[in-house]
Amino acid sequence: MKANRDKISIAATILHLTMVAVLQGCFVFSDRTTSVYGTVTDDKGLPLPGVGLSVYGRKKISHKMHMATAYTDSSGHYEITVDVAGKFHTLDCYIDDGAIFMKYFPKKSSYETFTDGKKSRCCTLAIGEKTNFDFHIIVE
């Protein structure tokens, strides 16, 4: 009887340690820190300082939540890093059409995006990764 209890105790200990190791492994690979960086340029290719860019998280298709904003520096560069909660399944990055943007482009305008120098679709970020989006403004 005591031998059976010892075997059960050893099996339970091995099972417990295995579960702990598996769960710790899951958490090691669940870093959801996400970054987006790049440059904003005007229709002539010149850098635009002071332009706001924001990251939004989506929990559902129609529900988005503001997560962070950054402004381009004097060279038109920006970087935003956010720690993404598990409830968000998608992140998007957009140029804010605030007062500074309107100062540069009072007429109707749009933008193209580029990833690593290649034209890309705007502006979904890969959660847990660092993504490059360069924005080139087009004045219509």
N, CA, C and O atoms as a GROMACS GRO file, in nm:
protein
  560
    1MET      N    1   0.082  -0.119   0.000
    1MET     CA    2   0.000   0.000   0.000
    1MET      C    3   0.087   0.126   0.000
    1MET      O    4   0.063   0.218  -0.077
    2LYS      N    5   0.190   0.127   0.089
    2LYS     CA    6   0.279   0.241   0.096
    2LYS      C    7   0.355   0.257  -0.036
    2LYS      O    8   0.383   0.370  -0.076
    3ALA      N    9   0.389   0.150  -0.101
    3ALA     CA   10   0.462   0.155  -0.229
    3ALA      C   11   0.375   0.220  -0.336
    3ALA      O   12   0.425   0.297  -0.419
    4ASN      N   13   0.244   0.190  -0.335
    4ASN     CA   14   0.153   0.252  -0.432
    4ASN      C   15   0.142   0.403  -0.408
    4ASN      O   16   0.142   0.481  -0.503
    5ARG      N   17   0.133   0.442  -0.281
    5ARG     CA   18   0.126   0.584  -0.249
    5ARG      C   19   0.252   0.656  -0.293
    5ARG      O   20   0.246   0.768  -0.345
    6ASP      N   21   0.368   0.593  -0.273
    6ASP     CA   22   0.494   0.654  -0.316
    6ASP      C   23   0.498   0.670  -0.468
    6ASP      O   24   0.544   0.773  -0.518
    7LYS      N   25   0.451   0.569  -0.540
    7LYS     CA   26   0.448   0.577  -0.687
    7LYS      C   27   0.354   0.688  -0.734
    7LYS      O   28   0.386   0.764  -0.826
    8ILE      N   29   0.239   0.697  -0.670
    8ILE     CA   30   0.142   0.802  -0.705
    8ILE      C   31   0.200   0.939  -0.673
    8ILE      O   32   0.183   1.032  -0.752
    9SER      N   33   0.268   0.953  -0.562
    9SER     CA   34   0.328   1.080  -0.522
    9SER      C   35   0.437   1.121  -0.622
    9SER      O   36   0.446   1.238  -0.660
   10ILE      N   37   0.520   1.024  -0.662
   10ILE     CA   38   0.626   1.054  -0.760
   10ILE      C   39   0.564   1.094  -0.894
   10ILE      O   40   0.610   1.189  -0.957
   11ALA      N   41   0.461   1.023  -0.938
   11ALA     CA   42   0.394   1.054  -1.065
   11ALA      C   43   0.330   1.193  -1.059
   11ALA      O   44   0.338   1.269  -1.155
   12ALA      N   45   0.267   1.226  -0.948
   12ALA     CA   46   0.203   1.356  -0.932
   12ALA      C   47   0.309   1.467  -0.935
   12ALA      O   48   0.287   1.573  -0.994
   13THR      N   49   0.423   1.444  -0.870
   13THR     CA   50   0.531   1.543  -0.870
   13THR      C   51   0.585   1.564  -1.011
   13THR      O   52   0.607   1.678  -1.052
   14ILE      N   53   0.607   1.456  -1.085
   14ILE     CA   54   0.656   1.467  -1.223
   14ILE      C   55   0.555   1.541  -1.309
   14ILE      O   56   0.593   1.628  -1.388
   15LEU      N   57   0.427   1.509  -1.296
   15LEU     CA   58   0.323   1.577  -1.371
   15LEU      C   59   0.319   1.726  -1.337
   15LEU      O   60   0.308   1.810  -1.427
   16HIS      N   61   0.329   1.759  -1.212
   16HIS     CA   62   0.328   1.898  -1.168
   16HIS      C   63   0.447   1.975  -1.227
   16HIS      O   64   0.430   2.084  -1.280
   17LEU      N   65   0.567   1.919  -1.217
   17LEU     CA   66   0.685   1.985  -1.270
   17LEU      C   67   0.678   2.001  -1.422
   17LEU      O   68   0.722   2.102  -1.477
   18THR      N   69   0.622   1.902  -1.491
   18THR     CA   70   0.605   1.911  -1.636
   18THR      C   71   0.510   2.023  -1.672
   18THR      O   72   0.536   2.100  -1.765
   19MET      N   73   0.400   2.035  -1.600
   19MET     CA   74   0.303   2.142  -1.627
   19MET      C   75   0.364   2.279  -1.602
   19MET      O   76   0.341   2.372  -1.679
   20VAL      N   77   0.440   2.293  -1.495
   20VAL     CA   78   0.506   2.420  -1.465
   20VAL      C   79   0.602   2.458  -1.578
   20VAL      O   80   0.603   2.573  -1.622
   21ALA      N   81   0.681   2.362  -1.625
   21ALA     CA   82   0.776   2.390  -1.733
   21ALA      C   83   0.704   2.429  -1.861
   21ALA      O   84   0.747   2.521  -1.930
   22VAL      N   85   0.596   2.360  -1.894
   22VAL     CA   86   0.520   2.392  -2.015
   22VAL      C   87   0.459   2.531  -2.006
   22VAL      O   88   0.467   2.609  -2.100
   23LEU      N   89   0.398   2.562  -1.892
   23LEU     CA   90   0.335   2.694  -1.876
   23LEU      C   91   0.439   2.806  -1.878
   23LEU      O   92   0.413   2.911  -1.936
   24GLN      N   93   0.553   2.786  -1.817
   24GLN     CA   94   0.657   2.889  -1.822
   24GLN      C   95   0.704   2.910  -1.964
   24GLN      O   96   0.731   3.023  -2.004
   25GLY      N   97   0.714   2.805  -2.042
   25GLY     CA   98   0.753   2.816  -2.182
   25GLY      C   99   0.652   2.896  -2.261
   25GLY      O  100   0.689   2.972  -2.350
   26CYS      N  101   0.524   2.880  -2.230
   26CYS     CA  102   0.421   2.956  -2.300
   26CYS      C  103   0.436   3.105  -2.274
   26CYS      O  104   0.420   3.186  -2.366
   27PHE      N  105   0.467   3.142  -2.152
   27PHE     CA  106   0.478   3.283  -2.118
   27PHE      C  107   0.605   3.346  -2.173
   27PHE      O  108   0.608   3.466  -2.199
   28VAL      N  109   0.710   3.267  -2.190
   28VAL     CA  110   0.833   3.321  -2.245
   28VAL      C  111   0.809   3.372  -2.387
   28VAL      O  112   0.865   3.474  -2.427
   29PHE      N  113   0.725   3.302  -2.463
   29PHE     CA  114   0.703   3.337  -2.602
   29PHE      C  115   0.580   3.424  -2.625
   29PHE      O  116   0.537   3.440  -2.739
   30SER      N  117   0.522   3.479  -2.518
   30SER     CA  118   0.400   3.557  -2.535
   30SER      C  119   0.423   3.707  -2.521
   30SER      O  120   0.333   3.780  -2.480
   31ASP      N  121   0.542   3.754  -2.555
   31ASP     CA  122   0.570   3.897  -2.549
   31ASP      C  123   0.490   3.967  -2.658
   31ASP      O  124   0.508   3.939  -2.776
   32ARG      N  125   0.401   4.057  -2.619
   32ARG     CA  126   0.315   4.128  -2.713
   32ARG      C  127   0.356   4.274  -2.730
   32ARG      O  128   0.279   4.355  -2.782
   33THR      N  129   0.479   4.306  -2.686
   33THR     CA  130   0.530   4.441  -2.706
   33THR      C  131   0.545   4.465  -2.856
   33THR      O  132   0.611   4.388  -2.925
   34THR      N  133   0.484   4.572  -2.905
   34THR     CA  134   0.479   4.600  -3.048
   34THR      C  135   0.532   4.740  -3.076
   34THR      O  136   0.501   4.834  -3.003
   35SER      N  137   0.612   4.753  -3.181
   35SER     CA  138   0.668   4.883  -3.219
   35SER      C  139   0.640   4.911  -3.366
   35SER      O  140   0.634   4.820  -3.449
   36VAL      N  141   0.622   5.039  -3.395
   36VAL     CA  142   0.613   5.086  -3.533
   36VAL      C  143   0.702   5.208  -3.544
   36VAL      O  144   0.707   5.292  -3.454
   37TYR      N  145   0.774   5.217  -3.655
   37TYR     CA  146   0.866   5.329  -3.674
   37TYR      C  147   0.871   5.364  -3.822
   37TYR      O  148   0.829   5.286  -3.907
   38GLY      N  149   0.922   5.482  -3.850
   38GLY     CA  150   0.936   5.521  -3.990
   38GLY      C  151   0.955   5.671  -4.004
   38GLY      O  152   0.996   5.740  -3.910
   39THR      N  153   0.925   5.720  -4.124
   39THR     CA  154   0.943   5.860  -4.159
   39THR      C  155   0.818   5.910  -4.229
   39THR      O  156   0.753   5.836  -4.303
   40VAL      N  157   0.786   6.036  -4.206
   40VAL     CA  158   0.675   6.102  -4.277
   40VAL      C  159   0.737   6.209  -4.366
   40VAL      O  160   0.809   6.297  -4.318
   41THR      N  161   0.707   6.201  -4.497
   41THR     CA  162   0.759   6.300  -4.592
   41THR      C  163   0.644   6.364  -4.669
   41THR      O  164   0.535   6.307  -4.680
   42ASP      N  165   0.672   6.482  -4.723
   42ASP     CA  166   0.570   6.553  -4.800
   42ASP      C  167   0.572   6.508  -4.946
   42ASP      O  168   0.645   6.414  -4.982
   43ASP      N  169   0.495   6.573  -5.029
   43ASP     CA  170   0.483   6.533  -5.169
   43ASP      C  171   0.611   6.558  -5.248
   43ASP      O  172   0.624   6.512  -5.362
   44LYS      N  173   0.707   6.631  -5.188
   44LYS     CA  174   0.837   6.653  -5.254
   44LYS      C  175   0.945   6.563  -5.195
   44LYS      O  176   1.060   6.569  -5.237
   45GLY      N  177   0.907   6.479  -5.098
   45GLY     CA  178   1.004   6.389  -5.035
   45GLY      C  179   1.078   6.449  -4.918
   45GLY      O  180   1.172   6.388  -4.867
   46LEU      N  181   1.037   6.569  -4.874
   46LEU     CA  182   1.102   6.635  -4.761
   46LEU      C  183   1.040   6.589  -4.630
   46LEU      O  184   0.920   6.565  -4.625
   47PRO      N  185   1.120   6.575  -4.523
   47PRO     CA  186   1.067   6.529  -4.394
   47PRO      C  187   0.971   6.630  -4.333
   47PRO      O  188   0.988   6.751  -4.348
   48LEU      N  189   0.871   6.579  -4.264
   48LEU     CA  190   0.772   6.664  -4.196
   48LEU      C  191   0.786   6.650  -4.044
   48LEU      O  192   0.753   6.544  -3.990
   49PRO      N  193   0.834   6.751  -3.974
   49PRO     CA  194   0.842   6.746  -3.829
   49PRO      C  195   0.708   6.778  -3.764
   49PRO      O  196   0.627   6.853  -3.820
   50GLY      N  197   0.684   6.720  -3.646
   50GLY     CA  198   0.567   6.754  -3.566
   50GLY      C  199   0.436   6.689  -3.609
   50GLY      O  200   0.330   6.728  -3.560
   51VAL      N  201   0.442   6.593  -3.698
   51VAL     CA  202   0.319   6.524  -3.741
   51VAL      C  203   0.287   6.413  -3.642
   51VAL      O  204   0.375   6.334  -3.608
   52GLY      N  205   0.163   6.407  -3.595
   52GLY     CA  206   0.121   6.305  -3.500
   52GLY      C  207   0.081   6.175  -3.568
   52GLY      O  208   0.017   6.176  -3.673
   53LEU      N  209   0.121   6.065  -3.507
   53LEU     CA  210   0.080   5.932  -3.552
   53LEU      C  211   0.028   5.858  -3.429
   53LEU      O  212   0.083   5.872  -3.320
   54SER      N  213  -0.077   5.781  -3.447
   54SER     CA  214  -0.137   5.710  -3.334
   54SER      C  215  -0.153   5.562  -3.365
   54SER      O  216  -0.172   5.521  -3.479
   55VAL      N  217  -0.146   5.484  -3.259
   55VAL     CA  218  -0.171   5.340  -3.267
   55VAL      C  219  -0.303   5.313  -3.196
   55VAL      O  220  -0.328   5.362  -3.086
   56TYR      N  221  -0.387   5.234  -3.262
   56TYR     CA  222  -0.517   5.193  -3.208
   56TYR      C  223  -0.522   5.041  -3.200
   56TYR      O  224  -0.476   4.972  -3.291
   57GLY      N  225  -0.579   4.991  -3.091
   57GLY     CA  226  -0.600   4.848  -3.077
   57GLY      C  227  -0.745   4.815  -3.105
   57GLY      O  228  -0.835   4.893  -3.074
   58ARG      N  229  -0.767   4.697  -3.164
   58ARG     CA  230  -0.905   4.653  -3.190
   58ARG      C  231  -0.934   4.526  -3.112
   58ARG      O  232  -0.858   4.428  -3.117
   59LYS      N  233  -1.047   4.530  -3.041
   59LYS     CA  234  -1.095   4.412  -2.970
   59LYS      C  235  -1.196   4.338  -3.055
   59LYS      O  236  -1.203   4.215  -3.054
   60LYS      N  237  -1.273   4.413  -3.127
   60LYS     CA  238  -1.374   4.360  -3.218
   60LYS      C  239  -1.359   4.435  -3.349
   60LYS      O  240  -1.284   4.533  -3.356
   61ILE      N  241  -1.428   4.393  -3.450
   61ILE     CA  242  -1.415   4.457  -3.581
   61ILE      C  243  -1.447   4.606  -3.573
   61ILE      O  244  -1.375   4.687  -3.632
   62SER      N  245  -1.552   4.643  -3.503
   62SER     CA  246  -1.596   4.783  -3.502
   62SER      C  247  -1.545   4.864  -3.383
   62SER      O  248  -1.563   4.985  -3.381
   63HIS      N  249  -1.482   4.801  -3.286
   63HIS     CA  250  -1.440   4.872  -3.164
   63HIS      C  251  -1.288   4.892  -3.165
   63HIS      O  252  -1.212   4.795  -3.160
   64LYS      N  253  -1.245   5.019  -3.173
   64LYS     CA  254  -1.101   5.045  -3.163
   64LYS      C  255  -1.074   5.139  -3.047
   64LYS      O  256  -1.157   5.223  -3.013
   65MET      N  257  -0.957   5.124  -2.988
   65MET     CA  258  -0.919   5.201  -2.870
   65MET      C  259  -0.782   5.264  -2.892
   65MET      O  260  -0.688   5.196  -2.933
   66HIS      N  261  -0.772   5.394  -2.864
   66HIS     CA  262  -0.644   5.465  -2.876
   66HIS      C  263  -0.546   5.407  -2.774
   66HIS      O  264  -0.580   5.389  -2.657
   67MET      N  265  -0.424   5.378  -2.820
   67MET     CA  266  -0.324   5.320  -2.731
   67MET      C  267  -0.203   5.411  -2.710
   67MET      O  268  -0.148   5.416  -2.600
   68ALA      N  269  -0.160   5.484  -2.814
   68ALA     CA  270  -0.042   5.570  -2.800
   68ALA      C  271  -0.034   5.667  -2.918
   68ALA      O  272  -0.086   5.641  -3.026
   69THR      N  273   0.034   5.780  -2.894
   69THR     CA  274   0.059   5.879  -2.998
   69THR      C  275   0.204   5.923  -2.988
   69THR      O  276   0.260   5.934  -2.879
   70ALA      N  277   0.265   5.949  -3.103
   70ALA     CA  278   0.400   6.006  -3.108
   70ALA      C  279   0.402   6.110  -3.218
   70ALA      O  280   0.315   6.111  -3.306
   71TYR      N  281   0.502   6.198  -3.214
   71TYR     CA  282   0.516   6.303  -3.314
   71TYR      C  283   0.651   6.289  -3.383
   71TYR      O  284   0.750   6.251  -3.321
   72THR      N  285   0.653   6.320  -3.511
   72THR     CA  286   0.778   6.312  -3.586
   72THR      C  287   0.876   6.417  -3.536
   72THR      O  288   0.838   6.526  -3.494
   73ASP      N  289   1.004   6.381  -3.541
   73ASP     CA  290   1.109   6.474  -3.500
   73ASP      C  291   1.146   6.564  -3.618
   73ASP      O  292   1.078   6.564  -3.721
   74SER      N  293   1.253   6.641  -3.605
   74SER     CA  294   1.291   6.736  -3.709
   74SER      C  295   1.330   6.668  -3.840
   74SER      O  296   1.332   6.732  -3.945
   75SER      N  297   1.360   6.539  -3.835
   75SER     CA  298   1.394   6.462  -3.956
   75SER      C  299   1.275   6.385  -4.011
   75SER      O  300   1.288   6.308  -4.106
   76GLY      N  301   1.158   6.405  -3.951
   76GLY     CA  302   1.038   6.334  -3.995
   76GLY      C  303   1.026   6.193  -3.940
   76GLY      O  304   0.936   6.119  -3.979
   77HIS      N  305   1.116   6.152  -3.849
   77HIS     CA  306   1.115   6.017  -3.794
   77HIS      C  307   1.021   6.007  -3.674
   77HIS      O  308   1.000   6.104  -3.601
   78TYR      N  309   0.964   5.889  -3.656
   78TYR     CA  310   0.880   5.861  -3.540
   78TYR      C  311   0.902   5.717  -3.497
   78TYR      O  312   0.947   5.634  -3.576
   79GLU      N  313   0.868   5.687  -3.372
   79GLU     CA  314   0.864   5.549  -3.323
   79GLU      C  315   0.764   5.543  -3.210
   79GLU      O  316   0.760   5.630  -3.123
   80ILE      N  317   0.683   5.439  -3.213
   80ILE     CA  318   0.583   5.416  -3.108
   80ILE      C  319   0.598   5.272  -3.062
   80ILE      O  320   0.603   5.181  -3.144
   81THR      N  321   0.604   5.252  -2.931
   81THR     CA  322   0.609   5.117  -2.875
   81THR      C  323   0.496   5.104  -2.774
   81THR      O  324   0.478   5.191  -2.688
   82VAL      N  325   0.421   4.996  -2.784
   82VAL     CA  326   0.310   4.972  -2.691
   82VAL      C  327   0.316   4.828  -2.639
   82VAL      O  328   0.355   4.736  -2.710
   83ASP      N  329   0.276   4.813  -2.513
   83ASP     CA  330   0.257   4.680  -2.455
   83ASP      C  331   0.110   4.644  -2.478
   83ASP      O  332   0.021   4.709  -2.423
   84VAL      N  333   0.087   4.544  -2.557
   84VAL     CA  334  -0.048   4.510  -2.603
   84VAL      C  335  -0.112   4.407  -2.511
   84VAL      O  336  -0.060   4.297  -2.493
   85ALA      N  337  -0.225   4.444  -2.452
   85ALA     CA  338  -0.299   4.351  -2.367
   85ALA      C  339  -0.356   4.238  -2.453
   85ALA      O  340  -0.382   4.256  -2.572
   86GLY      N  341  -0.376   4.123  -2.392
   86GLY     CA  342  -0.426   4.006  -2.464
   86GLY      C  343  -0.563   4.022  -2.525
   86GLY      O  344  -0.600   3.945  -2.614
   87LYS      N  345  -0.641   4.119  -2.478
   87LYS     CA  346  -0.777   4.136  -2.531
   87LYS      C  347  -0.778   4.196  -2.671
   87LYS      O  348  -0.882   4.193  -2.738
   88PHE      N  349  -0.665   4.252  -2.718
   88PHE     CA  350  -0.659   4.311  -2.852
   88PHE      C  351  -0.608   4.209  -2.952
   88PHE      O  352  -0.510   4.140  -2.927
   89HIS      N  353  -0.676   4.200  -3.067
   89HIS     CA  354  -0.635   4.106  -3.170
   89HIS      C  355  -0.567   4.173  -3.288
   89HIS      O  356  -0.501   4.105  -3.367
   90THR      N  357  -0.580   4.306  -3.301
   90THR     CA  358  -0.522   4.378  -3.413
   90THR      C  359  -0.480   4.517  -3.368
   90THR      O  360  -0.544   4.578  -3.282
   91LEU      N  361  -0.370   4.568  -3.426
   91LEU     CA  362  -0.326   4.705  -3.404
   91LEU      C  363  -0.313   4.775  -3.539
   91LEU      O  364  -0.272   4.714  -3.638
   92ASP      N  365  -0.349   4.903  -3.542
   92ASP     CA  366  -0.336   4.985  -3.662
   92ASP      C  367  -0.264   5.114  -3.627
   92ASP      O  368  -0.273   5.162  -3.514
   93CYS      N  369  -0.191   5.170  -3.724
   93CYS     CA  370  -0.121   5.297  -3.707
   93CYS      C  371  -0.169   5.393  -3.814
   93CYS      O  372  -0.174   5.358  -3.932
   94TYR      N  373  -0.204   5.515  -3.773
   94TYR     CA  374  -0.253   5.616  -3.867
   94TYR      C  375  -0.188   5.751  -3.839
   94TYR      O  376  -0.144   5.779  -3.728
   95ILE      N  377  -0.181   5.833  -3.945
   95ILE     CA  378  -0.143   5.973  -3.927
   95ILE      C  379  -0.264   6.046  -3.871
   95ILE      O  380  -0.375   6.030  -3.920
   96ASP      N  381  -0.240   6.125  -3.767
   96ASP     CA  382  -0.348   6.208  -3.712
   96ASP      C  383  -0.369   6.327  -3.803
   96ASP      O  384  -0.272   6.390  -3.846
   97ASP      N  385  -0.492   6.360  -3.833
   97ASP     CA  386  -0.518   6.476  -3.919
   97ASP      C  387  -0.547   6.599  -3.833
   97ASP      O  388  -0.649   6.666  -3.850
   98GLY      N  389  -0.455   6.626  -3.740
   98GLY     CA  390  -0.470   6.739  -3.649
   98GLY      C  391  -0.420   6.869  -3.708
   98GLY      O  392  -0.395   6.878  -3.828
   99ALA      N  393  -0.405   6.969  -3.623
   99ALA     CA  394  -0.371   7.104  -3.665
   99ALA      C  395  -0.236   7.112  -3.737
   99ALA      O  396  -0.223   7.184  -3.836
  100ILE      N  397  -0.136   7.039  -3.689
  100ILE     CA  398  -0.004   7.046  -3.753
  100ILE      C  399  -0.011   6.989  -3.893
  100ILE      O  400   0.046   7.046  -3.986
  101PHE      N  401  -0.080   6.878  -3.910
  101PHE     CA  402  -0.096   6.818  -4.042
  101PHE      C  403  -0.169   6.915  -4.135
  101PHE      O  404  -0.131   6.932  -4.251
  102MET      N  405  -0.274   6.976  -4.085
  102MET     CA  406  -0.353   7.069  -4.166
  102MET      C  407  -0.271   7.195  -4.201
  102MET      O  408  -0.296   7.257  -4.304
  103LYS      N  409  -0.175   7.230  -4.117
  103LYS     CA  410  -0.086   7.344  -4.147
  103LYS      C  411  -0.007   7.316  -4.275
  103LYS      O  412   0.009   7.403  -4.360
  104TYR      N  413   0.043   7.194  -4.286
  104TYR     CA  414   0.121   7.157  -4.404
  104TYR      C  415   0.032   7.134  -4.526
  104TYR      O  416   0.070   7.169  -4.638
  105PHE      N  417  -0.085   7.076  -4.504
  105PHE     CA  418  -0.170   7.036  -4.616
  105PHE      C  419  -0.313   7.083  -4.597
  105PHE      O  420  -0.400   7.004  -4.561
  106PRO      N  421  -0.338   7.214  -4.620
  106PRO     CA  422  -0.474   7.266  -4.602
  106PRO      C  423  -0.571   7.211  -4.707
  106PRO      O  424  -0.692   7.208  -4.684
  107LYS      N  425  -0.518   7.168  -4.821
  107LYS     CA  426  -0.603   7.108  -4.924
  107LYS      C  427  -0.622   6.960  -4.893
  107LYS      O  428  -0.557   6.905  -4.805
  108LYS      N  429  -0.711   6.899  -4.966
  108LYS     CA  430  -0.735   6.756  -4.948
  108LYS      C  431  -0.607   6.680  -4.983
  108LYS      O  432  -0.541   6.708  -5.083
  109SER      N  433  -0.573   6.584  -4.901
  109SER     CA  434  -0.455   6.503  -4.925
  109SER      C  435  -0.477   6.361  -4.875
  109SER      O  436  -0.570   6.334  -4.799
  110SER      N  437  -0.392   6.273  -4.920
  110SER     CA  438  -0.393   6.135  -4.873
  110SER      C  439  -0.248   6.093  -4.858
  110SER      O  440  -0.158   6.176  -4.869
  111TYR      N  441  -0.224   5.967  -4.833
  111TYR     CA  442  -0.085   5.922  -4.821
  111TYR      C  443  -0.070   5.780  -4.870
  111TYR      O  444  -0.164   5.700  -4.872
  112GLU      N  445   0.054   5.750  -4.909
  112GLU     CA  446   0.093   5.614  -4.943
  112GLU      C  447   0.182   5.565  -4.831
  112GLU      O  448   0.247   5.644  -4.763
  113THR      N  449   0.184   5.435  -4.812
  113THR     CA  450   0.274   5.379  -4.711
  113THR      C  451   0.373   5.284  -4.778
  113THR      O  452   0.345   5.219  -4.879
  114PHE      N  453   0.490   5.280  -4.716
  114PHE     CA  454   0.597   5.194  -4.763
  114PHE      C  455   0.653   5.117  -4.645
  114PHE      O  456   0.669   5.172  -4.536
  115THR      N  457   0.684   4.990  -4.667
  115THR     CA  458   0.748   4.906  -4.566
  115THR      C  459   0.882   4.862  -4.623
  115THR      O  460   0.889   4.797  -4.728
  116ASP      N  461   0.988   4.897  -4.553
  116ASP     CA  462   1.123   4.863  -4.599
  116ASP      C  463   1.145   4.906  -4.744
  116ASP      O  464   1.205   4.832  -4.823
  117GLY      N  465   1.096   5.025  -4.780
  117GLY     CA  466   1.118   5.081  -4.912
  117GLY      C  467   1.023   5.034  -5.020
  117GLY      O  468   1.030   5.083  -5.133
  118LYS      N  469   0.934   4.940  -4.988
  118LYS     CA  470   0.839   4.889  -5.087
  118LYS      C  471   0.698   4.935  -5.052
  118LYS      O  472   0.658   4.935  -4.935
  119LYS      N  473   0.623   4.975  -5.155
  119LYS     CA  474   0.485   5.020  -5.133
  119LYS      C  475   0.409   4.908  -5.062
  119LYS      O  476   0.420   4.791  -5.098
  120SER      N  477   0.332   4.947  -4.962
  120SER     CA  478   0.262   4.847  -4.882
  120SER      C  479   0.119   4.892  -4.852
  120SER      O  480   0.082   5.008  -4.873
  121ARG      N  481   0.044   4.799  -4.803
  121ARG     CA  482  -0.092   4.831  -4.759
  121ARG      C  483  -0.084   4.890  -4.619
  121ARG      O  484  -0.004   4.847  -4.537
  122CYS      N  485  -0.167   4.986  -4.595
  122CYS     CA  486  -0.167   5.055  -4.467
  122CYS      C  487  -0.262   4.984  -4.372
  122CYS      O  488  -0.360   4.928  -4.421
  123CYS      N  489  -0.245   4.982  -4.257
  123CYS     CA  490  -0.141   5.014  -4.163
  123CYS      C  491  -0.153   4.921  -4.044
  123CYS      O  492  -0.142   4.965  -3.929
  124THR      N  493  -0.176   4.792  -4.069
  124THR     CA  494  -0.192   4.695  -3.962
  124THR      C  495  -0.055   4.648  -3.915
  124THR      O  496   0.033   4.617  -3.995
  125LEU      N  497  -0.038   4.642  -3.782
  125LEU     CA  498   0.088   4.603  -3.722
  125LEU      C  499   0.084   4.458  -3.678
  125LEU      O  500  -0.021   4.406  -3.640
  126ALA      N  501   0.197   4.392  -3.684
  126ALA     CA  502   0.209   4.255  -3.634
  126ALA      C  503   0.235   4.262  -3.484
  126ALA      O  504   0.337   4.317  -3.441
  127ILE      N  505   0.144   4.208  -3.406
  127ILE     CA  506   0.158   4.213  -3.260
  127ILE      C  507   0.281   4.133  -3.218
  127ILE      O  508   0.302   4.020  -3.262
  128GLY      N  509   0.362   4.196  -3.131
  128GLY     CA  510   0.483   4.132  -3.081
  128GLY      C  511   0.604   4.155  -3.170
  128GLY      O  512   0.710   4.098  -3.146
  129GLU      N  513   0.589   4.237  -3.274
  129GLU     CA  514   0.700   4.261  -3.367
  129GLU      C  515   0.725   4.410  -3.384
  129GLU      O  516   0.649   4.494  -3.334
  130LYS      N  517   0.832   4.442  -3.455
  130LYS     CA  518   0.866   4.580  -3.488
  130LYS      C  519   0.840   4.597  -3.637
  130LYS      O  520   0.896   4.525  -3.719
  131THR      N  521   0.754   4.694  -3.672
  131THR     CA  522   0.711   4.715  -3.810
  131THR      C  523   0.753   4.852  -3.859
  131THR      O  524   0.746   4.950  -3.784
  132ASN      N  525   0.796   4.860  -3.984
  132ASN     CA  526   0.833   4.986  -4.046
  132ASN      C  527   0.721   5.032  -4.138
  132ASN      O  528   0.680   4.959  -4.228
  133PHE      N  529   0.671   5.154  -4.116
  133PHE     CA  530   0.578   5.220  -4.207
  133PHE      C  531   0.630   5.361  -4.233
  133PHE      O  532   0.636   5.443  -4.142
  134ASP      N  533   0.666   5.388  -4.358
  134ASP     CA  534   0.700   5.524  -4.400
  134ASP      C  535   0.577   5.580  -4.470
  134ASP      O  536   0.516   5.513  -4.553
  135PHE      N  537   0.542   5.703  -4.437
  135PHE     CA  538   0.424   5.768  -4.494
  135PHE      C  539   0.470   5.878  -4.589
  135PHE      O  540   0.549   5.964  -4.552
  136HIS      N  541   0.418   5.875  -4.712
  136HIS     CA  542   0.447   5.976  -4.812
  136HIS      C  543   0.315   6.046  -4.845
  136HIS      O  544   0.222   5.983  -4.895
  137ILE      N  545   0.308   6.175  -4.817
  137ILE     CA  546   0.185   6.251  -4.837
  137ILE      C  547   0.164   6.281  -4.985
  137ILE      O  548   0.258   6.316  -5.057
  138ILE      N  549   0.041   6.268  -5.029
  138ILE     CA  550   0.003   6.300  -5.166
  138ILE      C  551  -0.100   6.412  -5.160
  138ILE      O  552  -0.208   6.394  -5.102
  139VAL      N  553  -0.068   6.527  -5.220
  139VAL     CA  554  -0.162   6.640  -5.224
  139VAL      C  555  -0.246   6.625  -5.350
  139VAL      O  556  -0.192   6.613  -5.461
  140GLU      N  557  -0.376   6.628  -5.333
  140GLU     CA  558  -0.466   6.609  -5.448
  140GLU      C  559  -0.508   6.741  -5.507
  140GLU      O  560  -0.584   6.745  -5.604
   0.00000   0.00000   0.00000
